[in-house]
Amino acid sequence: MSLSIGIVGLPNVGKSTLFNALTRKSVLVANYPFATIDPSVGVVAVPDTRLGKLSEFSKSAKTVPAVVEFVDIAGLVKGASDGEGLGNQFLTNIRETDAIAEVVRIFEDENIIHVDGKIDPIKDIGVINLELILADLQTVTKRIGNISKDVKQAKKEAVIESGLLARIQSALEAGSLASSVAPNEFEAPMFKQLCLLTSKPILYILNKKAGGTNLDEMKDASGAVDPRWKALLDFFASEKAKYVIVDAGIEQELKDMTDVEKKEMRDGLGAKDDGIDELIVKGYELLDLITYFTTGEDESRAWTIKRGWTAPLAGTAIHTDFKDKFVRAEVVEWDKLLEAGSYGIAREKGLVRTEGKEYIVKDGDVIEFKI
């Protein structure tokens, strides 16, 4: 399954540095037939301790993780929706991704000039989201014009879509994202076909700097947190937005050091974790993906599927024929298999279940498909 997250951000926020940190966790693309050799795309392994334990359990010759694609999108400037800078390229590239990761700078450094001359995360987010909203408004306005004739003729589908478009237009004009509009069951397919930029799930990546001056650590004389940091957290709470804090630059600084030297330097900087692994996991979750496993002497592998898929559909992650040829699946929870110590004991204890076509695969299932 090939799903991608587009990394966007204003100039000098650390977007390219973040992408470089991610690509250092890239996997062998030969294992993934969908993978591209495009240098702006990183096929990144999803950290998952369960896979390593299963591989050790089965004494597997090969271990293949689940992956997620991160795409380094062209830089954004104010006016992108009108073609400023690389605006048209930016909008085209992000339209092709399944989710958006917005890189927001929360560190101050006089040697790295901010495009506006000062650090203001909420303003940065506002600039990016406004450009996406303006682009979506163009899409919606054009669509309203395209169906106007059918609406006048009272064609049922056009009338339904017209109502949906009016709600989306109102939301966008009020500065809200298209994702704030909840389509009903009849409108949902129409909503999806619009491919609106602001209907995509968004993860905010707060880029800090080890040993630097970061907003999340700044306090005034009374001990109150920096108002810019409070405003940012209030925004995330009101929007129910997902975010992760990373230090995109630290791996660049440590790249030529030994593991021992890296640990010493991290400890000295107070940066025990760069946040990249958490970013990858949250990006995977953002796409509403889950993982099931197959394990044996030849290979232990994590397979990626959408949450809610049935067993036959989940089998298509391995081969498209599995859906039509599916007979049954033998399923055991990964931790119960390890606790049992062997497949044989797991079967004796009744931990291995036989499931049919209606079974909804769960995250962490170990499955053997019968076709």
Secondary structure in CASP SS format (residue, H / E / C, confidence):
PFRMAT SS
TARGET T0000
AUTHOR 0000-0000-0000
METHOD secondary structure of the structure
MODEL  1
M C 1.00
S C 1.00
L C 1.00
S E 1.00
I E 1.00
G E 1.00
I E 1.00
V E 1.00
G C 1.00
L C 1.00
P C 1.00
N C 1.00
V C 1.00
G C 1.00
K H 1.00
S H 1.00
T H 1.00
L H 1.00
F H 1.00
N H 1.00
A H 1.00
L H 1.00
T H 1.00
R C 1.00
K C 1.00
S E 1.00
V C 1.00
L C 1.00
V H 1.00
A H 1.00
N H 1.00
Y C 1.00
P C 1.00
F C 1.00
A C 1.00
T C 1.00
I C 1.00
D C 1.00
P C 1.00
S C 1.00
V E 1.00
G E 1.00
V E 1.00
V E 1.00
A E 1.00
V C 1.00
P C 1.00
D C 1.00
T H 1.00
R H 1.00
L H 1.00
G H 1.00
K H 1.00
L H 1.00
S H 1.00
E H 1.00
F H 1.00
S H 1.00
K C 1.00
S C 1.00
A C 1.00
K C 1.00
T E 1.00
V E 1.00
P C 1.00
A C 1.00
V E 1.00
V E 1.00
E E 1.00
F E 1.00
V E 1.00
D E 1.00
I C 1.00
A C 1.00
G C 1.00
L C 1.00
V C 1.00
K C 1.00
G C 1.00
A H 1.00
S H 1.00
D H 1.00
G C 1.00
E C 1.00
G C 1.00
L C 1.00
G H 1.00
N H 1.00
Q H 1.00
F H 1.00
L H 1.00
T H 1.00
N H 1.00
I H 1.00
R H 1.00
E C 1.00
T C 1.00
D C 1.00
A E 1.00
I E 1.00
A E 1.00
E E 1.00
V E 1.00
V E 1.00
R E 1.00
I C 1.00
F E 1.00
E E 1.00
D C 1.00
E C 1.00
N C 1.00
I C 1.00
I C 1.00
H C 1.00
V C 1.00
D C 1.00
G C 1.00
K C 1.00
I C 1.00
D C 1.00
P H 1.00
I H 1.00
K H 1.00
D H 1.00
I H 1.00
G H 1.00
V H 1.00
I H 1.00
N H 1.00
L H 1.00
E H 1.00
L H 1.00
I H 1.00
L H 1.00
A H 1.00
D H 1.00
L H 1.00
Q H 1.00
T H 1.00
V H 1.00
T H 1.00
K H 1.00
R H 1.00
I H 1.00
G H 1.00
N H 1.00
I H 1.00
S H 1.00
K H 1.00
D H 1.00
V H 1.00
K H 1.00
Q C 1.00
A C 1.00
K C 1.00
K H 1.00
E H 1.00
A H 1.00
V H 1.00
I H 1.00
E H 1.00
S H 1.00
G H 1.00
L H 1.00
L H 1.00
A H 1.00
R H 1.00
I H 1.00
Q H 1.00
S H 1.00
A H 1.00
L H 1.00
E H 1.00
A C 1.00
G C 1.00
S C 1.00
L C 1.00
A H 1.00
S H 1.00
S H 1.00
V C 1.00
A C 1.00
P C 1.00
N C 1.00
E C 1.00
F C 1.00
E C 1.00
A H 1.00
P H 1.00
M H 1.00
F H 1.00
K H 1.00
Q H 1.00
L C 1.00
C C 1.00
L C 1.00
L H 1.00
T H 1.00
S H 1.00
K C 1.00
P C 1.00
I E 1.00
L E 1.00
Y E 1.00
I E 1.00
L E 1.00
N E 1.00
K C 1.00
K C 1.00
A C 1.00
G C 1.00
G C 1.00
T E 1.00
N E 1.00
L H 1.00
D H 1.00
E H 1.00
M C 1.00
K E 1.00
D C 1.00
A C 1.00
S C 1.00
G C 1.00
A C 1.00
V E 1.00
D C 1.00
P H 1.00
R H 1.00
W H 1.00
K H 1.00
A H 1.00
L H 1.00
L H 1.00
D H 1.00
F H 1.00
F H 1.00
A H 1.00
S H 1.00
E H 1.00
K C 1.00
A C 1.00
K E 1.00
Y E 1.00
V E 1.00
I E 1.00
V E 1.00
D C 1.00
A C 1.00
G C 1.00
I H 1.00
E H 1.00
Q H 1.00
E H 1.00
L H 1.00
K C 1.00
D C 1.00
M C 1.00
T C 1.00
D H 1.00
V H 1.00
E H 1.00
K H 1.00
K H 1.00
E H 1.00
M H 1.00
R H 1.00
D H 1.00
G H 1.00
L H 1.00
G C 1.00
A C 1.00
K C 1.00
D C 1.00
D C 1.00
G C 1.00
I H 1.00
D H 1.00
E H 1.00
L H 1.00
I H 1.00
V H 1.00
K H 1.00
G H 1.00
Y H 1.00
E H 1.00
L H 1.00
L C 1.00
D C 1.00
L E 1.00
I E 1.00
T E 1.00
Y E 1.00
F E 1.00
T E 1.00
T E 1.00
G C 1.00
E C 1.00
D C 1.00
E C 1.00
S E 1.00
R E 1.00
A E 1.00
W E 1.00
T E 1.00
I E 1.00
K E 1.00
R C 1.00
G C 1.00
W C 1.00
T E 1.00
A H 1.00
P H 1.00
L H 1.00
A H 1.00
G H 1.00
T C 1.00
A C 1.00
I C 1.00
H C 1.00
T C 1.00
D H 1.00
F H 1.00
K H 1.00
D H 1.00
K H 1.00
F C 1.00
V C 1.00
R E 1.00
A E 1.00
E E 1.00
V E 1.00
V E 1.00
E E 1.00
W H 1.00
D H 1.00
K H 1.00
L H 1.00
L H 1.00
E H 1.00
A H 1.00
G C 1.00
S C 1.00
Y H 1.00
G H 1.00
I H 1.00
A H 1.00
R H 1.00
E H 1.00
K C 1.00
G C 1.00
L C 1.00
V C 1.00
R E 1.00
T E 1.00
E E 1.00
G C 1.00
K C 1.00
E C 1.00
Y C 1.00
I E 1.00
V C 1.00
K C 1.00
D C 1.00
G C 1.00
D E 1.00
V E 1.00
I E 1.00
E E 1.00
F E 1.00
K E 1.00
I C 1.00
END
